[in-house]
Amino acid sequence: MTGSKGTILHHSRNREPIIQVSKYTFGPFELFPRSRELRKFGGRLRIRPQSYHVLLLLLEKAGEPVLREELHQRIWPSDTFVDFEHGLNSAIKYLRAVLSDSATSPKYLETLPKIGYRLIVPVSIETVRELTASDSSLGPLAENPVVNLPAPIPAATPSASSSRWPFWAAIGFLAFAALFFAIKWTTSLGSTNVRTQQEGRVMLAVLPFTNLTGDPNQDYLSDGLTEEMIEQLGQLDPAHLGVIARTSVMRYRKSNDQIAQVKRDLGVQYALEGSLRRDGDRVRVTAELIEMKRQSPIWGKKYDRELNNLLALQGEIASEIAREIRITLNANQSKAAHHATLSADAAEAYDYYLRGRYFWNKRTPQGFERAAYFFQRAIDRNPNSAQAYAGLADTFTLMTAYQVGAPKELIPKAQLAAQNALRLDEHLAEAHTSLAVIAQNYSWDWETATKEYKRAIELDPNYATAHHWYAECLALRGQFDDAQIEIDRARELDPLSLIIGADSGAILYFSRKYKLAIEQFRAVLDMEENFPRAHMIIFAMVQQKQFSDALTTLQNWRANNYDSEQRLLMMEAYIRGSAGDTTMAGKVIAKLNKFQGGQKASALTMAIAEIGHHDEDKAIRWLKTALAERSISTAVAVDPIYDPLRDDPRFKEILREMGLAQLNPDFR
């Protein structure tokens, strides 16, 4: 028979012990039905409730077809056929992303057109023997717990992503009676603390506040309010409340039915949604806290304020929500309280800051330029704005990453801005993260980078970017197991982030797990086929000697203008040279040397092309140029691209100058 949502239980008639599945193992993955955990290489992965139940059913019937009708009856029995189809497609797509699988070349999950799905990988099952009341062979019940009862829960049943205990399974009457009276079930919000202490954090999504002004130019106000609420709620009680990152929730900004989509896509118990109206110097903000299981509001309020009190208003909303879900504030003063004490004179500067974040989040050259302008206006208006300085630091840092400006010009400005932010507010996690990535990529000060990342995570455990960039820092030094833990934490906080997903693939690639890296990159490209960071799949294909596939993929990107011509030429030279066609590789490099439009190919681009061309002397010379420009890749110590150079004393000297010579083993 099956237990709640498919956990298999085997019974015999004469009150014999229950045999329950404790773990399914397939490939590098392990699924634990009793705690609803999915792990990969021991690291926990975030999985949405519906995707979890689909996976469980597939594992129960491994190797056999699972019909769409069966999935409908088992997981979506109350949904209409249209809702079921949408929910199933979303669950399957997300499941493939979690498993790093591909619909076109599946390794785990095969689609049976118009029929259903089938798990095509071998599955092993481990079981556990559970006691009944009459089975005393292992000692008293008090010393041998029969089953883990769920802790008291709020109005909603906890989602699979944060819940660690399933509904009570079949147990002996005596044990049930004793535990039932010891742990009383409740549906009130007052039990939230008990639950989170035993099961992990409650997860909350702050949905994009709706701009009801009728003026698209006021989007920066509603977007800024959303971002501030994410930041403030993330500071309330990080040990018990996890807040989904901005990059994931902003995908719902144009949705007409945010709650329904979030229920399908994110494994959260609660969502905060709201709207903003502006009338001259006054604003009206509405906010509702939604319990996701029933999709019903459990708290709501309207606020009418002068615009210059918007900072205090945000703090008030955060405090209301904190009281409602009974979360104890940290010992340190929360960001909400800090913002509430700011002078009304800072309102104009804060208005500029919100505009800056609005343009910064566009991630375009024009957006960065506008962001820098507004952050500077905010600083001019209020020199004590730590947030504005942090925003300026983030802007300069990303401008170098997106090749909008030269590192030697912009990184010192970013460093100064981040230092000013910390001088004004030493508890700003974003500023510590900015300093860390500068120390990592520009100063090559690995000790400082590590210290600043850890400090940022200590200040704000919900800041996904800190976990993400710290994972990269660890990987660049060859600490791949620790890097995997951090990148998994980042993915849990920001499950829909393409860059975090792509960098998960990069870490696998650096650690020489090429097949897994290719699967992860494909999962990202399945979601957005022109995402640049996932184009690293080309280099993983070359390491697997899949030269034809690499060239075909590259030609598709060129046909669809999915990358810059300069990068495409570099990758083509690397592929052709690695495949042994040095003549064609040389011709491609000649095109790079005469790059059209007067744009000079970067030193690092030329170095990689020459490595493919097997001209190590030229490659080393180009790397030395990139080193002097501070534009060299910090992945040189672990990236397989540079393996042909590792025995060259000149390359070892480059690693020494970057502080990497003693930090990594030789990855040959």
C-alpha positions in Angstrom: 0.0 0.0 0.0 1.1 3.6 -0.1 1.3 6.1 2.7 0.6 9.8 2.5 1.6 11.1 -1.0 3.1 7.8 -2.0 5.5 6.7 0.8 5.5 2.9 0.5 4.5 0.8 3.5 4.5 -3.0 3.6 2.3 -4.7 6.2 1.6 -8.3 7.1 -1.6 -9.5 8.8 -0.4 -10.6 12.2 0.7 -7.2 13.5 4.3 -7.9 12.3 6.9 -5.1 11.9 6.3 -2.6 9.2 8.9 -2.4 6.4 9.2 1.2 5.1 11.3 2.5 2.2 14.0 4.8 3.8 16.0 5.7 0.7 16.0 5.5 -3.1 19.4 5.7 -4.9 19.7 6.5 -8.6 22.9 7.8 -10.1 24.5 10.4 -7.8 21.1 11.1 -6.2 19.4 9.9 -3.1 15.7 10.5 -2.2 14.6 10.0 1.4 10.8 9.7 1.5 10.5 10.0 5.2 12.1 13.4 5.3 11.3 14.4 1.7 14.9 15.2 1.0 16.7 14.9 -2.3 20.5 14.8 -2.1 23.3 14.7 -4.7 26.7 13.6 -3.6 25.5 14.1 -0.1 24.5 17.7 -0.6 20.8 18.6 -0.2 18.9 19.9 -3.2 15.9 22.1 -3.2 12.9 20.4 -4.9 9.3 21.7 -5.2 6.5 19.7 -3.7 4.9 18.6 -6.9 8.2 17.8 -8.5 9.0 15.7 -5.4 5.8 13.7 -5.7 6.3 13.1 -9.5 9.8 11.9 -8.7 8.6 9.6 -5.9 6.0 8.0 -8.2 8.6 7.5 -10.9 11.0 5.9 -8.4 8.2 3.6 -7.2 7.7 2.4 -10.7 11.3 2.6 -11.9 11.7 1.3 -15.5 7.9 1.2 -16.0 5.7 3.8 -17.7 3.9 6.2 -15.4 0.8 7.3 -17.2 -0.3 11.0 -17.2 -3.7 9.8 -15.9 -2.0 8.2 -13.0 -0.1 11.3 -12.2 -3.4 13.3 -12.4 -5.2 11.0 -9.9 -2.2 10.7 -7.5 -0.9 14.3 -7.3 -3.5 16.6 -8.9 -6.8 14.9 -8.2 -8.8 18.1 -7.6 -7.4 20.1 -10.5 -9.1 20.5 -13.8 -7.4 18.8 -16.8 -6.0 22.2 -18.0 -4.6 23.0 -14.6 -3.2 19.5 -14.3 -1.4 19.8 -17.7 0.1 23.1 -16.7 1.2 21.8 -13.3 2.6 18.6 -14.7 4.6 20.4 -17.4 6.0 22.8 -14.8 6.9 20.0 -12.4 8.6 18.0 -15.1 10.6 21.0 -16.3 11.7 21.8 -12.8 12.6 18.2 -12.0 14.8 18.0 -15.1 16.5 21.2 -14.0 17.2 19.8 -10.5 18.5 16.5 -12.0 20.5 18.3 -14.6 18.6 16.2 -17.2 17.6 17.1 -20.8 14.4 16.4 -22.6 16.2 15.9 -25.9 18.9 13.5 -24.6 17.5 12.2 -21.3 19.7 10.4 -18.8 17.1 9.9 -16.1 13.6 10.9 -17.2 12.2 9.7 -20.6 9.1 11.3 -22.1 6.6 8.9 -23.6 4.7 11.1 -26.0 0.9 11.3 -25.2 1.4 8.5 -22.6 3.5 9.7 -19.7 7.1 9.4 -18.4 9.5 6.7 -17.4 12.6 6.6 -15.2 15.4 5.0 -17.2 18.2 4.7 -14.7 18.7 1.8 -12.3 17.3 2.4 -8.8 18.3 0.7 -5.6 16.0 0.7 -2.5 16.8 0.6 1.2 14.2 -0.2 3.7 13.8 0.2 7.5 12.0 -2.1 9.9 9.5 -0.2 12.0 8.0 -1.5 15.3 4.4 -2.1 16.0 2.9 -2.1 19.5 3.2 -5.9 19.8 6.8 -6.1 18.6 9.0 -5.8 21.7 12.0 -7.6 20.5 14.1 -4.5 20.3 13.2 -3.1 23.7 10.7 -0.6 25.2 8.9 1.8 22.9 10.3 4.8 24.8 13.8 3.8 23.7 12.9 2.8 20.1 10.7 5.5 18.5 8.2 4.0 16.1 8.0 6.8 13.7 8.8 10.5 13.6 5.6 12.4 14.1 5.3 15.8 12.5 5.8 18.8 14.7 2.9 21.3 15.1 2.4 23.2 11.9 0.8 26.4 10.8 -2.3 26.5 8.7 -0.6 25.0 5.7 1.1 21.6 5.5 4.8 22.4 5.1 6.2 22.1 1.6 8.7 19.5 0.7 11.5 22.0 0.4 11.5 22.9 4.0 9.6 20.1 5.7 11.7 17.4 7.3 8.9 15.2 8.7 6.1 13.5 6.8 2.6 12.9 8.0 2.4 10.2 10.6 2.5 6.8 9.1 0.8 3.6 10.4 2.0 3.0 14.0 1.0 1.0 17.0 -1.9 2.3 19.1 0.1 2.7 22.3 2.9 4.7 20.8 0.5 6.9 18.9 -1.5 7.6 22.1 1.6 8.6 24.0 3.0 10.8 21.4 -0.3 12.3 20.4 -0.9 13.8 23.8 2.8 14.9 24.1 2.8 16.7 20.8 -0.6 18.3 20.1 -1.5 19.2 16.6 -2.3 22.8 15.9 -3.2 24.9 12.9 -2.4 28.3 14.5 0.4 30.5 13.5 1.6 30.6 17.1 3.2 27.1 16.6 5.6 28.3 13.9 8.6 28.6 16.2 8.2 25.0 17.4 8.0 23.7 13.9 10.9 25.6 12.6 13.2 24.6 15.4 12.6 20.9 14.6 12.2 21.0 10.9 14.3 23.8 9.5 13.3 27.2 8.1 10.0 28.4 7.0 10.3 29.8 3.4 8.7 33.0 2.3 8.5 34.7 -1.1 8.0 38.5 -1.4 6.2 38.9 -4.6 6.8 42.0 -6.8 4.7 44.9 -5.4 2.3 46.0 -8.1 2.5 49.5 -9.4 -1.0 50.9 -9.5 -0.1 54.5 -10.3 -0.8 54.0 -14.0 2.7 55.4 -14.7 5.4 52.9 -15.8 8.0 55.5 -14.8 7.0 54.8 -11.2 8.0 51.1 -11.4 11.2 52.0 -9.6 9.1 52.7 -6.5 7.3 49.4 -6.4 10.4 47.4 -7.4 12.4 49.2 -4.8 9.8 48.5 -2.2 9.9 44.8 -3.1 13.7 44.7 -2.9 13.7 46.4 0.5 11.1 44.1 1.9 13.2 41.1 0.8 16.2 42.5 2.5 14.5 43.4 5.7 12.5 40.2 6.1 15.7 38.3 5.4 17.3 40.0 8.4 14.5 39.1 10.9 15.4 35.6 11.9 17.6 33.9 9.3 17.8 30.6 11.3 14.1 30.1 11.1 12.9 32.2 8.1 14.3 31.8 4.6 13.4 34.5 2.1 13.5 33.7 -1.7 16.0 35.9 -3.5 15.0 38.9 -5.7 16.1 37.3 -9.0 13.6 34.4 -8.6 10.6 36.4 -7.5 11.0 39.2 -10.1 10.2 36.7 -12.8 6.6 37.0 -11.6 6.5 40.8 -12.1 4.3 40.7 -15.2 2.2 37.8 -14.1 -1.5 38.3 -13.8 -1.8 35.4 -11.3 1.3 35.6 -9.1 0.1 33.4 -6.3 -1.0 30.5 -8.6 2.4 30.6 -10.4 4.4 30.7 -7.2 2.4 27.8 -5.8 3.4 25.8 -8.9 7.0 27.0 -9.0 8.4 27.7 -5.6 8.4 25.5 -2.5 7.4 28.2 0.0 4.8 28.1 2.8 4.0 31.9 2.7 4.0 34.7 0.2 3.8 38.4 0.7 2.1 40.4 -2.0 1.2 44.0 -2.2 0.6 47.1 -4.3 1.6 50.7 -4.3 -0.3 53.9 -5.3 1.2 57.4 -5.4 -0.7 60.6 -5.3 1.8 63.5 -5.3 3.8 63.3 -2.1 1.6 60.6 -0.6 1.7 56.8 -1.1 -0.7 54.0 -0.2 0.8 50.6 0.3 -1.2 47.5 0.7 0.3 44.2 1.9 -1.1 40.7 2.4 0.5 37.6 3.8 -0.8 34.5 1.9 -0.7 31.0 3.3 0.1 29.0 0.1 -1.5 25.7 0.8 -5.0 27.2 0.8 -4.0 30.3 -1.2 -5.8 32.4 1.4 -4.7 35.6 3.2 -4.0 35.3 6.9 -3.0 38.9 7.4 -3.4 42.2 5.6 -3.2 45.9 6.1 -3.2 49.3 4.2 -0.8 52.1 4.9 -1.3 55.8 3.9 1.9 57.8 4.4 3.8 60.8 3.2 6.4 59.7 0.7 9.2 60.9 2.9 8.2 58.3 5.4 8.5 55.4 3.0 11.5 54.0 4.9 9.7 53.9 8.2 6.7 52.4 6.4 8.8 49.4 5.2 10.0 48.9 8.7 6.4 48.9 10.0 5.3 46.3 7.5 8.2 44.1 8.3 7.5 44.3 12.0 3.8 43.5 11.5 4.7 40.4 9.6 7.3 39.4 12.1 4.7 39.6 14.9 2.1 37.8 12.9 4.2 34.7 12.3 5.7 34.9 15.7 9.4 35.0 14.7 11.7 36.4 17.3 14.0 39.2 16.0 17.8 38.7 16.1 19.6 40.2 19.1 21.2 42.8 16.7 18.9 45.6 15.7 17.1 44.6 12.5 17.4 46.5 9.3 13.8 47.5 9.6 14.5 49.3 12.9 17.6 50.9 11.4 15.7 52.3 8.4 12.9 53.5 10.6 15.3 55.8 12.5 16.5 57.6 9.3 15.7 61.2 9.0 12.9 62.3 6.6 15.6 64.4 4.9 16.9 61.2 3.4 13.7 60.6 1.5 14.9 62.3 -1.7 18.2 60.4 -1.6 16.3 57.2 -1.1 14.1 57.9 -4.1 17.3 58.2 -6.2 18.6 55.0 -4.6 15.4 53.1 -5.7 15.8 54.4 -9.2 19.4 53.2 -9.2 18.5 49.7 -8.2 15.8 49.7 -10.8 18.2 50.3 -13.6 21.0 48.2 -12.1 18.8 45.2 -12.2 18.3 45.5 -16.0 21.9 44.2 -16.4 22.5 46.2 -19.6 25.3 48.7 -20.4 22.7 51.5 -20.6 21.2 50.3 -17.3 24.5 50.3 -15.5 25.2 53.9 -16.7 21.8 55.1 -15.5 22.2 53.2 -12.2 25.6 54.8 -11.5 24.0 58.2 -12.2 21.2 57.8 -9.7 23.4 56.2 -7.0 25.7 59.2 -7.3 22.7 61.6 -7.1 21.6 59.7 -3.9 25.1 60.2 -2.4 25.2 63.8 -3.3 21.8 64.3 -1.6 22.7 62.2 1.4 26.4 61.4 2.0 25.5 59.1 4.8 23.6 56.6 2.6 25.4 53.3 3.0 22.9 51.7 0.6 23.7 54.1 -2.2 27.4 53.5 -1.8 26.8 49.7 -1.9 24.7 50.2 -5.0 27.5 52.2 -6.6 30.1 49.5 -5.7 27.9 46.8 -7.2 27.4 48.8 -10.3 31.1 49.3 -10.9 31.9 45.7 -10.1 29.3 44.3 -12.6 30.4 46.8 -15.3 33.8 45.1 -15.4 32.2 41.7 -15.4 30.0 42.7 -18.3 33.0 44.3 -20.1 31.4 47.7 -20.0 34.6 49.3 -18.6 38.3 48.5 -17.8 39.0 46.8 -14.4 41.9 49.1 -13.7 39.6 52.1 -14.0 36.4 50.8 -12.3 37.5 48.4 -9.6 39.3 51.0 -7.5 36.1 53.1 -7.6 34.0 50.0 -6.6 36.4 49.3 -3.7 36.2 52.9 -2.4 32.4 52.9 -2.7 32.2 49.5 -0.8 34.5 50.8 1.9 32.4 54.0 2.3 29.3 51.8 2.7 30.9 49.7 5.4 32.2 52.9 7.2 28.6 54.0 7.3 27.0 50.6 8.1 29.4 47.8 9.0 26.4 45.3 9.1 25.6 45.7 5.4 26.1 42.2 3.9 26.1 43.4 0.3 29.0 45.7 1.0 31.1 42.9 2.5 30.2 40.7 -0.5 31.3 43.5 -2.9 34.7 43.8 -1.1 35.1 40.0 -1.2 34.6 39.7 -4.9 37.0 42.6 -5.5 39.6 41.0 -3.3 39.1 37.7 -5.2 39.0 38.9 -8.8 41.2 42.0 -8.8 43.6 42.0 -5.7 43.9 38.1 -5.6 43.8 38.4 -1.9 42.2 35.1 -1.1 42.3 35.4 2.7 40.4 38.7 2.6 37.9 37.4 0.1 37.2 34.4 2.3 36.9 36.5 5.5 34.5 39.0 3.8 32.3 36.3 2.3 32.0 34.6 5.7 31.1 37.9 7.3 28.5 38.7 4.7 26.9 35.2 5.2 27.0 35.7 9.0 25.2 39.0 8.7 22.6 37.8 6.2 22.4 34.0 5.7 19.6 34.6 3.2 21.8 36.6 0.8 22.1 34.2 -2.1 24.8 36.2 -3.9 27.1 35.8 -0.9 26.8 32.0 -1.0 27.0 32.0 -4.8 30.2 34.0 -5.0 31.8 32.3 -2.0 31.2 28.9 -3.8 33.0 30.3 -6.8 35.9 31.5 -4.5 36.2 28.0 -3.0 36.1 26.3 -6.4 38.8 28.6 -7.8 41.1 27.3 -5.0 40.2 23.6 -5.7 38.0 23.2 -2.7 35.2 21.6 -4.7 33.3 19.8 -1.9 32.9 23.0 0.1 32.0 24.9 -3.1 29.2 22.4 -3.8 27.7 23.0 -0.4 27.7 26.8 -0.9 26.3 26.7 -4.4 23.5 24.3 -3.2 22.6 26.9 -0.5 22.5 29.6 -3.1 20.2 27.5 -5.3 17.9 26.8 -2.4 17.6 30.6 -1.7 17.3 31.5 -5.4 16.0 28.4 -7.2 15.2 30.1 -10.5 18.5 32.0 -10.9 20.1 31.2 -14.2 23.5 32.4 -13.2 23.6 30.3 -10.0 22.5 27.3 -12.1 25.2 28.0 -14.7 27.9 28.4 -12.1 26.8 25.1 -10.6 27.8 23.7 -13.9 31.1 25.6 -13.9 32.0 24.1 -10.5 31.4 20.6 -11.9 33.4 21.5 -15.0 36.4 22.8 -12.9 36.3 19.6 -10.8 36.6 17.5 -14.0 33.0 16.1 -13.7 32.4 16.8 -17.4 29.3 14.7 -18.0 27.5 16.2 -14.9 28.7 19.7 -16.0 27.2 19.2 -19.5 23.9 18.0 -18.0 23.8 21.1 -15.7 24.6 23.5 -18.5 21.9 21.9 -20.7 19.4 22.3 -17.9 20.1 26.0 -17.8 20.0 26.3 -21.6 16.7 24.5 -21.7 15.3 27.4 -19.6 17.0 30.1 -21.6 19.0 29.0 -24.6 21.0 32.2 -25.0 22.3 32.5 -21.4 26.0 33.4 -21.9 27.5 31.7 -18.8 26.0 28.4 -19.8 28.0 28.6 -23.0 30.8 27.0 -21.0 29.2 23.8 -22.1 31.4 24.1 -25.2 34.6 23.7 -23.2 33.1 20.7 -21.3 32.2 19.1 -24.7 35.8 19.6 -25.9 37.1 17.8 -22.8 34.8 14.9 -23.6 36.1 15.0 -27.2 32.6 15.8 -28.5 34.0 18.1 -31.1 31.2 17.7 -33.7 28.5 18.4 -31.0 30.5 21.5 -29.9 30.8 22.9 -33.4 27.1 22.2 -34.1 26.1 24.0 -30.9 28.4 26.9 -31.8 26.9 27.3 -35.3 23.4 27.4 -33.8 24.5 30.2 -31.5 26.0 32.1 -34.3 22.9 31.7 -36.5 20.8 33.1 -33.7 23.2 35.8 -32.5 23.4 34.2 -29.1 26.9 35.6 -28.3 29.4 38.2 -29.4 31.3 37.3 -32.6 34.6 37.8 -30.8 33.7 35.1 -28.2 32.3 32.8 -30.9 35.5 33.1 -32.9 37.6 32.3 -29.8 35.5 29.2 -29.1 35.7 28.0 -32.7 39.5 28.3 -32.7 39.7 26.4 -29.5 37.3 23.6 -30.7 39.0 23.2 -34.1 42.5 23.3 -32.7 41.7 20.8 -29.9 40.2 18.5 -32.6 43.5 18.6 -34.4 42.6 21.0 -37.2 45.3 23.5 -36.5 45.1 24.9 -40.0 41.5 26.0 -39.6 42.2 27.1 -36.1 44.9 29.4 -37.4 42.5 30.9 -40.0 40.0 31.7 -37.2 42.7 33.3 -35.1 43.6 35.5 -38.1 40.0 36.7 -38.1 40.3 37.5 -34.4 43.5 39.5 -35.1 41.6 41.5 -37.7 38.4 41.8 -35.7 35.9 44.0 -37.5 34.6 47.2 -36.1 37.9 48.4 -34.7 37.4 46.3 -31.5 40.5 44.7 -30.4 40.1 41.1 -29.1 40.9 40.8 -25.4 44.2 39.3 -24.3 42.4 36.5 -22.5 40.3 35.7 -25.6 43.5 35.5 -27.7 45.2 33.3 -25.0 42.4 30.7 -25.1 42.4 30.6 -28.9 46.2 30.1 -29.0 45.9 27.3 -26.5 43.5 25.5 -28.9 46.0 26.3 -31.7 48.7 24.6 -29.6 50.9 27.7 -29.7 51.9 27.8 -26.0 54.4 30.6 -26.4 51.8 33.0 -27.8 49.3 31.8 -25.2 51.7 32.5 -22.3 52.5 36.0 -23.7 48.7 36.8 -24.0 48.2 35.6 -20.4 51.0 37.8 -19.2 49.3 40.8 -20.9 45.9 39.9 -19.3 47.8 39.5 -15.9 49.2 43.0 -16.2 45.7 44.4 -17.2 44.1 42.6 -14.2 41.7 41.0 -16.8 43.1 37.4 -16.4 40.6 34.7 -15.4 40.9 33.8 -11.8 40.0 30.2 -12.8 43.5 29.6 -14.4 44.4 27.3 -11.5 41.5 24.9 -12.0 40.1 25.5 -15.6 40.9 22.5 -17.8 41.6 24.9 -20.7 45.0 25.7 -19.1 46.1 22.1 -18.6 48.5 22.1 -21.6 50.4 25.0 -19.9 50.7 23.6 -16.4 54.3 22.3 -16.7 55.5 25.6 -18.2 57.6 27.5 -15.6 56.1 30.8 -17.0 52.6 29.6 -16.3 53.6 28.6 -12.7 55.0 32.0 -12.2 51.6 33.5 -13.3 49.9 31.3 -10.6 52.4 32.5 -8.0 51.7 36.2 -8.8 48.0 35.5 -8.4 48.5 33.7 -5.1 47.3 30.4 -6.5 50.4 28.4 -6.7 50.1 26.8 -3.3 46.3 26.8 -3.0 45.4 24.1 -5.6 46.7 20.7 -6.5 47.8 20.0 -10.1 44.6 19.1 -11.9 46.2 17.0 -14.6 
